[in-house]
Amino acid sequence: MPTDDDRSIPSSMSPMTLRQFEQVSRTLIDSSPPQPGEIEVAPRGAGESGARIRGLVMGAAGWLSTSRAAFCIPVVTFVVLFTVLVFRPGQLAKTVAVDLHLPSEGAIPKEMPAPGVEIDPQDIVWRFRYGATGTEFGGGVPYWIYRVMPRIFDDEFKGRGYDRFGFGADDTTYYKSRPVGRGLFLADSTLNIPLLRARFALKRVAINCSGCHRGEYLNMSGEPVYVDGMPNHTADLQGFKRFFARAFQDERVTGDRLIHEIDAALEEEGAAPLTAREQALYRILLVELKNRGSSGTTDWMDGRADNGPGRIDPFNAVKFEVLKAPDDKTAAQIDFPSLWNQRAEVREWHHVDGNTASSKARNRGSAIGVGAVAMSLNKDTIDAIGRWLDRDLPVPGYPFTAPAPERAARGLAVFAEHCASCHGMYDPVKRTVHEVEGSHYMDRIDTGTDAERSRAFMKPAADALNAYGERRQIWEEDAFRPVRKAGEYLAGPLDGIWARAPYLHNGSVPTLADLLKPPAPPGKLAPEKARAFRPKQFYRGSRRFDERNVGWVSTEPMEEDRALFLYRTVDDSGEPIPGNGNEGHTHGADLPPEDREALLDHLKTL
Amino acid sequence: MIPLLETALAFAMIMLTASLFVSAVVQVIVNVGRYRSWVLTHMLRSLMHGFRAFHKDPDVVDPATGRPARDALARNEACEMRFVHEVLADPVLHARSAELAYGSAPERLALLVEYIDADDLITIAAGASVPAEGDGRELLLPSRWVSCGQGGSSATKRYATLDHFSAYVRRWFPTLEGTASQTFKQRARRLTLLVAMMLVVLFNFDGFQVLARLHQNGAARAQVAAQTDTVMTTATRLGERPSTQRAPDELPDTTLGELGLEMQKTATLLDEANVGIGWQESWIVKRFCAYRGDLLAPAPTSLQLLRDTLFWLAGLAFSCGMLSLGAPFWVTTFSRLIQMRNEVQHRKRQEVASGVRAASSALPLPARERAVAKPS
C-alpha cells in the first residue's frame, strides 16, 4: 500500500490539482441536476435553445470568478465613462431617455394653458390635478390606443367619450383644453431606477390623485364646480379598469382595426398615418395589452357587486393584483374618501379602518393600488402632495343656502350630546378637533356597519403589505396595522361632511337625513312606510345636491342625459349584497324631528 | 467628538448598504453560476481521483514513472463523475442542503461545502459496495466508480475496497474539505471585488465625497442614521449579521426574486441618502460641465480640474477598497461605532449629571435658611 509521503501523487485537492480540474469540461457539471436551493437560469425542458441559454449564463457567471480577464469589465466600463466625462460631461447628467422618435407622438394634441396662465410644474395644486404619479408605467394606456377605444366601442361609449367613466370636462384654472379628461394625465413612462433615472418616450394615459379625489357638483346656477380633495363621486374607476382589462379581449380589437382607427385619428389631427415601424410597435403593444387583460388579474372583481361611481375596493385590489394573495372572498368596497385635514393633529390614523398612521404609506400605497410599481412611483410628487394634504388643502365650505344660525347652534348642542364622543368637536375656523370627555375619537369601534371592509384587512394582509413596502423601501417597516376584530372602523371627524356623500364607509346611505333613520327591516315595504327607513336602493353619481336631506340627489335614474348607477343593498331575492350593507350606526334614529333637522344644519357648517 | 462619530457612523451605514447590494449581486452570481455544485463536484471528484492515485491505479498513475498518467483527468472523467453524481443525488444530502443559504462572508460560504462529512460518504459507499468474489467479508466499491472502460481497464480493481476507501476518506476528507472551502472563499472574494468595482464605476461611488457630505450636513447624517433598522433587516436576510451565524439548518433559503428585491432596496437606500452617489447629480460631472462652459457656474482652471479629477479618482479607489472588505466587516464596524457613540453619550450624561449634582448640593442651604426663617 502506498504511503502518505508519496508526494508525486495528488492525494488531496491541492491548488495545483484544482487548477487542473478547472481545465476539465464543465459539461458534466452543468448537466448534473441543480442542487436544492439553486436557481434555474432557464426552465428545464425549454429545448435546445433553453439549454444553450442556461449553459451560456452559467458559464459566464462561473467565468467571472475564475478568470482574471473578468476584471477588464469594470476597467473598460470606467474608461468609457471617463471618456464621456471628459468629452461629453453633459450626457452623464441627463436622464437616460429611451426615445424611439415616433412621429405619432408629436401629433398628440398639446395641452393648451388657459389665457394668462403659465404652468409651474412645482405648483402643488397643478401636481395634484395633472402631475404624473408613476401609475402610467404599470397601469397606463398608450395615448393613441386610449384615443381610439371610444370609436371602436362606440355602442358602449355612445359618443360620451371617457365622461362615461366620470373622467370628462374640467375647469379652466390651468388649461383651456387637454387631450385627456379630468382625473387623467398624459406622461412619458418613467422608471425611477435607483441612482439612474430612465424615461421611455411613449406617452401613456393614467389616473392620478385627482382621478379619485377631485369631486364635482352643480352649483345653484347649475354650473359645474370642481373641488380638490373631495371624493370624485361621479368617477367609475372600476368600470374604467374593467373596460381596459376586457376591451383587448374583444374580437373588435385587432391589430388592423387598431391601426386603421389610429390612422383616422391622426388624420383628424392633420398628421401622417403610422409608419411601418410604428405599426409594428402598436401591434406589439396590443399583444402586451391583450396578455395583461387575459392574465385574469382583475377577475376577482367579477365575484363581487359592482362598485359604481365614487367607490373603490382599494385593499383587495392591492391584495389580489399586487401581492397575489389568494382570494378571501371579502367585498371591501368603500366610498372614495375626502383628503383634507390629513395631518396627525386631526387624523392620527388613516383609512376607514385606521390601518396606518404613516402619511407615506397612505399616499404611496394609493398610487400602488392604481397601477404604480415600486420603481415607477414618482415619490417626489407623491410626497409633496402628501404634505399639502396634511397642511394646506382647505375644507370646502357649504356652497348652498347657509343654515339659520340659531338652528345651527341648536344642532351643535345636539351634536355635542350625541355625536361628539366619537366624531370630536371639529372647529372649521381653526381646523382643529376638540375631544370631549370619554372620547372615542380615532378609536376603532364597531357600530354594526357592514363588516366586509374590515374583514379584508386582517393580520395576513397587513403583514404582506408591510413586507411588500419594506422590501422595496416604499414605506416604513410595520407601517400598516391589522384590523383587530371584523366590523370595527375608525371614528373620525366630520369635516366637510356635506361633500362626502353618500355616507357610511361603503357609501351605502345616500344622505345624512337617511343616515339618521333606522335601517329598513327585511322584506318589501310599502313606499310610504319605507320612507321612515334608510333606502334599500338609490342612484349614485348625480352632481345635483339635495339641500334638504344633505347629500346628492339619489332618487332619479338620470341626470339630464347621464344615466346614474343603481346602488342596491339587497339583490333581487332580497338577500344582502356583501359589502353593500347599510345597517349599523343607528345613532340619531330616535332624535325628535326638530333636533334632527337642527343637527343636519349644524353638519352643513363643518 | 459626537459629530465626528456620527459622520463615521453614517459613513459605515452607507458602506454597509452598498456592501449589502454587492452581497446580493454576488449571491445571485454564485447561485446562477452554480458555484456550490462546482466546488462540491470538484471536491468529490478530487476525492475519488486522489483515492485511485493513492493506490497507484494504472489508469491514473503511470506504473513506469509513478507520476500522474497522461490525460488521466480527462480519461477518467466519466467514472469518477458517476461517483460524484451518485453522491450528490443522495436524498439525505439533498434534504440537508436545501436548508442552506449563503452570503459573501467566507465562513458562511464555507458552510456550503461542509454539509457533507466523511461518514456520509462512507455510508453511501457502503450502500453501493458489493462483496468480492470468494471473499464474503471484503466489500468492493462499484466498478462504475473506479473503472472507466474506454481508455482504461474495466476489470475489477482489488484495491478499491470499502475498507481502503473508508480509510482514505477518514484520512483525507478534512484536508479536501478545507481546500475546497478555501477555493470557494477565493472565488467569492474575487467576485466581491469585481462586483464592488462595477458598483463604484457604474454608480460613481466617490467615498471621499460621501464622507465630506456627511461631515458637512447634519441632516444628511440623521437621514442616513434613520435607516439603521431597515438596513439591519436586510443584513439579516442576506445572512450578513454576526448574530445570525447559527447552525446551517436554521438559515433561510434565498431565491433569485428575493435577492433582486434586496438589490432594489439597497440601491434605493443609497439613492435616497442623497450623498452624491450616481452620475446624474455628481459633483465631478458638474465640474467638467462648468469647465466646458455647459453650466453657469464659474469654470475651474485646468489645474483645478486636474486636482478635482485626481481627488475623485482617489475617492473611487477608496470606495472600492472599502467595499471589498465585505458586508460582515461593515456590520461589525457599524455595531462597534454604535457602541462607542453610546459610551460617549453615557459619559457626557454622567458629566452633566455630576455637574448638576454639584450645583444642586449648594441649593439646600438657602432652602434650609428659608425654612428656619419661617415663623413657627
Interface residues (C-beta under 8 A of the other chain):
Chain A: M1 P2 D4 D6 S8 I9 P10 S11 S12 M13 S14 P15 T17 L18 Q20 F21 Q23 V24 S25 L28 I29 D30 S32 P33 P34 Q35 P36 G37 E38 I39 V41 V57 M58 A60 A61 G62 L64 S65 T66 A70 F71 I73 P74 T77 F78 L81 L85 V86 P89 G90 L92 A93 K94 T95 I193 P194 L195 L196 R197 A374 M375 E470 R471 R472 Q473 E477
Chain B: I29 V30 N31 V32 G33 R34 Y35 R36 S37 W38 L40 T41 H42 M43 R45 S46 L47 H49 G50 A53 F54 H55 K56 V61 G66 R67 P68 L73 A74 E77 M81 V84 H85 L88 A89 H94 A95 S97 A98 L100 A101 H164 R171 W172 T175 L176 T179 A180 T183 R187 A188 R190 L191 L194 M197 M198 V200 V201 L202 F203 N204 D229 T230 T233 D253 T255 L256 E258 L261 E262 Q264 K265 A267 T268 L269 L270 D271 E272 I277 G278 W279 Q280 E281 S282 I284 V285 K286 F288 C289 R292 D294
